[in-house]
Amino acid sequence: MRELSLNVLDIAQNSIAAGAACIRIEVLEDTKAHTLVLGIYDDGCGMTDEQVQRVLDPFYTTRTTRKVGMGIPLFRLAAQQTGGDLEISSKVGIGTSVRATFHTDNVDCTPLGDMASTMCTLITMNTDRQFLYRHRVDGREFVLDTAELTALLEGVPLSDPAVAQWLRDFIRENTESLYKGETYEND
Amino acid sequence: MKTIEELMAIRDNAKKKMTVREDTGDDCTRVIVGMATCGIAAGARPVLNAFVDEIAKRGLHHVTVSQTGCIGMCQYEPIVEVMEPGKEKITYVKMTPEKAVKVVNEHLVNGNPIVDFTVGAATK
């Protein structure tokens, strides 16, 4: 994967396949400590302890767990090659958490890339799910809850092309503000 | 800077069009992009974005873009399937955003599938 945001897009697909109603995605950056934490948390069907162990094995695939294959191992590799790691925990019937830590000062750290595209793709392609997105850079934060947007849209789908384009630009511009040191104001 | 007010204007505009669209029903053309690990790694996300943008630009209200999992030909990703009502499915392989724009204009607007981009041409 050329961008970590592509890994996030990929891992979130597992949450969709797991039947999650709500998927929370977090990007937490600390520029002083040179750390980046990417989290994907869902309330999907979850996995047994045995399955959790097996998803880390790239060559484990069966019909029943076909939704997991190379995705988690690739994401873990991306984290480990920076000196970070990936944690995965899951409970059947409760959901799954995937959390990867990256050391951004490591030369092998893949750039985060276009998170706005990843979020826009996830949201507009899965309008039946709720997405909570949080991007934090040091003390500054941008948060997005698709339930609020859905209420505001009064029946117009998030997949409407004009809405999708607005959404991508909205996330992109707010993300850029985070890096510029401006604080997101929800108005 | 994009604002919530702009979104509300987009909503009001879309509402007007929605009543027209409800009549078309099953006449929708579907563009399906493979978005499993293989597709994403090969560049499916910018391809999907290019389809959404170009379809919005052309105002093609009868076309919907959606995603699917692994189609089973990972070496040909990004793969895009175009399904038009009453016509045979067309499978495009090794797609790029540039090719996506061409497919929208040649295939979806003008009705001429681009044979050179299809799986048939790639596997010859």
Chai-1 contact restraints between the chains, C-beta under 6 A:
chainA,res_idxA,chainB,res_idxB,connection_type,confidence,min_distance_angstrom,max_distance_angstrom,comment,restraint_id
A,M1,B,A41,contact,1.0,0.0,6.0,A-B,restraint_1
A,L6,B,I40,contact,1.0,0.0,6.0,A-B,restraint_2
A,L9,B,I40,contact,1.0,0.0,6.0,A-B,restraint_3
A,D10,B,T37,contact,1.0,0.0,6.0,A-B,restraint_4
A,D10,B,I40,contact,1.0,0.0,6.0,A-B,restraint_5
A,M70,B,T37,contact,1.0,0.0,6.0,A-B,restraint_6
A,G71,B,T37,contact,1.0,0.0,6.0,A-B,restraint_7
A,S117,B,R45,contact,1.0,0.0,6.0,A-B,restraint_8
A,T121,B,R45,contact,1.0,0.0,6.0,A-B,restraint_9
A,M125,B,Q67,contact,1.0,0.0,6.0,A-B,restraint_10
A,L153,B,R11,contact,1.0,0.0,6.0,A-B,restraint_11
A,V156,B,R11,contact,1.0,0.0,6.0,A-B,restraint_12
A,V156,B,A14,contact,1.0,0.0,6.0,A-B,restraint_13
A,D160,B,A14,contact,1.0,0.0,6.0,A-B,restraint_14
A,P161,B,V52,contact,1.0,0.0,6.0,A-B,restraint_15
A,P161,B,I55,contact,1.0,0.0,6.0,A-B,restraint_16
A,P161,B,A56,contact,1.0,0.0,6.0,A-B,restraint_17
A,A162,B,I10,contact,1.0,0.0,6.0,A-B,restraint_18
A,V163,B,I10,contact,1.0,0.0,6.0,A-B,restraint_19
A,A164,B,V52,contact,1.0,0.0,6.0,A-B,restraint_20
A,W166,B,K2,contact,1.0,0.0,6.0,A-B,restraint_21
A,W166,B,L7,contact,1.0,0.0,6.0,A-B,restraint_22
A,W166,B,I10,contact,1.0,0.0,6.0,A-B,restraint_23
A,D169,B,K2,contact,1.0,0.0,6.0,A-B,restraint_24
A,F170,B,K2,contact,1.0,0.0,6.0,A-B,restraint_25
A,E173,B,M1,contact,1.0,0.0,6.0,A-B,restraint_26
A,E173,B,K2,contact,1.0,0.0,6.0,A-B,restraint_27
